Amino acid sequence: MTKRVFADDNTNLMERDGLGRLLSHTDALGQHTDTTTRPNRVRVYDAGKIIGASDGVDTPYIRAECSQGGGNT
């Protein structure tokens, strides 16, 4: 669970899985969302070194997303 506090004291709560994908989100108004989706074509790459943490555990993985549409050309 990650809690972000902004300068105006608004907070966001985010829960993520072991790969860093968003599982639930609670915004500053208290609206809770637990049906999040991840885009197609998302891949997880092993960077070979520690680059971040997930659930308090160091991880060598990064997530790369493709925001371009369309098929192969």
VOLOZA-136588 format. One line per 2 residues: number of its first residue (from 1); their letters; for each residue x, y, z of N, C-alpha, C. Coordinates in steps of 0.02 Angstrom, whole numbers, plus 50000, padded with zeros to 5 digits. Layout:
NUM) A) X Y Z X Y Z X Y Z; ...
//
This chain:
1) MT) 50042 49942 50000 50000 50000 50000 50045 50062 50000; 50031 50108 49956 50068 50170 49951 50021 50228 49965
3) KR) 50042 50274 50007 50002 50333 50023 50041 50394 49999; 50009 50433 49955 50041 50495 49930 50005 50554 49962
5) VF) 50042 50598 49994 50014 50658 50024 50041 50718 49985; 49995 50760 49962 50013 50818 49922 50018 50880 49965
7) AD) 50044 50935 49937 50055 50996 49974 49991 51024 50005; 49934 51012 49973 49870 51036 50000 49838 50986 50048
9) DN) 49876 50936 50071 49854 50884 50118 49805 50833 50089; 49793 50835 50023 49754 50782 49992 49796 50719 49990
11) TN) 49764 50661 49994 49800 50598 49993 49771 50551 49941; 49813 50508 49914 49793 50454 49870 49822 50390 49899
13) LM) 49783 50337 49900 49806 50271 49922 49808 50225 49862; 49864 50190 49852 49871 50144 49796 49897 50078 49821
15) ER) 49864 50024 49801 49887 49957 49817 49911 49925 49753; 49970 49895 49754 49999 49864 49695 50018 49792 49708
17) DG) 50021 49752 49654 50041 49683 49661 50117 49678 49658; 50144 49618 49659 50216 49607 49659 50252 49632 49597
19) LG) 50215 49643 49542 50246 49669 49481 50235 49744 49474; 50205 49775 49524 50195 49847 49521 50130 49868 49487
21) RL) 50088 49820 49468 50025 49837 49436 49975 49862 49488; 49937 49912 49470 49889 49942 49515 49830 49895 49527
23) LS) 49817 49880 49591 49761 49837 49609 49701 49878 49632; 49713 49930 49670 49659 49974 49693 49686 50044 49703
25) HT) 49639 50092 49701 49658 50162 49707 49603 50199 49745; 49622 50239 49794 49575 50281 49830 49599 50353 49822
27) DA) 49557 50396 49792 49578 50464 49779 49564 50510 49838; 49579 50575 49829 49572 50624 49883 49500 50632 49907
29) LG) 49452 50616 49864 49381 50622 49883 49355 50559 49917; 49399 50508 49925 49378 50446 49956 49346 50396 49909
31) QH) 49347 50411 49844 49319 50364 49795 49368 50307 49785; 49343 50246 49794 49385 50186 49791 49372 50149 49725
33) TD) 49426 50130 49692 49421 50091 49630 49463 50028 49640; 49432 49969 49629 49471 49908 49634 49465 49866 49572
35) TT) 49436 49893 49520 49433 49859 49455 49475 49898 49406; 49540 49890 49411 49585 49924 49365 49609 49874 49313
37) TR) 49626 49898 49256 49651 49855 49202 49719 49880 49181; 49757 49836 49153 49820 49857 49125 49815 49850 49049
39) PN) 49850 49891 49013 49845 49888 48940 49874 49823 48912; 49850 49804 48855 49881 49749 48819 49952 49769 48800
41) RV) 49993 49723 48783 50062 49734 48761 50105 49763 48817; 50090 49748 48880 50134 49768 48935 50180 49710 48950
43) RV) 50244 49725 48955 50293 49673 48968 50335 49692 49028; 50359 49642 49063 50403 49653 49120 50472 49627 49102
45) YD) 50523 49668 49109 50591 49650 49091 50634 49644 49154; 50679 49595 49153 50728 49587 49206 50787 49631 49191
47) AG) 50799 49682 49232 50854 49730 49220 50921 49703 49243; 50922 49648 49281 50984 49619 49304 51016 49653 49364
49) KI) 50985 49705 49389 51009 49739 49449 50949 49768 49487; 50959 49784 49549 50905 49811 49589 50889 49882 49566
51) IG) 50827 49894 49545 50809 49960 49521 50749 49990 49557; 50716 49951 49599 50657 49977 49634 50636 49930 49689
53) AS) 50577 49943 49715 50550 49901 49768 50476 49891 49757; 50451 49833 49775 50380 49817 49772 50361 49783 49836
55) DG) 50311 49809 49870 50290 49782 49935 50348 49780 49984; 50393 49829 49980 50449 49834 50026 50507 49786 50010
57) VD) 50503 49752 49953 50555 49704 49934 50590 49731 49871; 50657 49734 49872 50694 49756 49813 50678 49711 49754
59) TP) 50673 49741 49695 50657 49703 49635 50701 49725 49576; 50720 49677 49533 50758 49694 49473 50714 49704 49412
61) YI) 50649 49710 49420 50604 49712 49363 50581 49782 49348; 50571 49796 49284 50541 49858 49262 50482 49841 49216
63) RA) 50436 49889 49210 50379 49879 49166 50385 49927 49108; 50379 49902 49048 50381 49944 48988 50314 49939 48954
65) EC) 50285 49997 48936 50219 49998 48904 50225 50029 48836; 50186 50004 48790 50181 50033 48723 50116 50072 48719
67) SQ) 50121 50137 48705 50061 50178 48702 50038 50189 48630; 50074 50161 48582 50056 50169 48512 50003 50118 48494
69) GG) 49956 50138 48454 49904 50093 48432 49922 50060 48367; 49874 50022 48341 49884 49992 48276 49920 49926 48277
71) GN) 49924 49896 48220 49956 49832 48213 50026 49838 48186; 50050 49784 48158 50118 49783 48130 50118 49816 48062
73) T) 50171 49853 48048 50177 49884 47982 50242 49864 47950
//
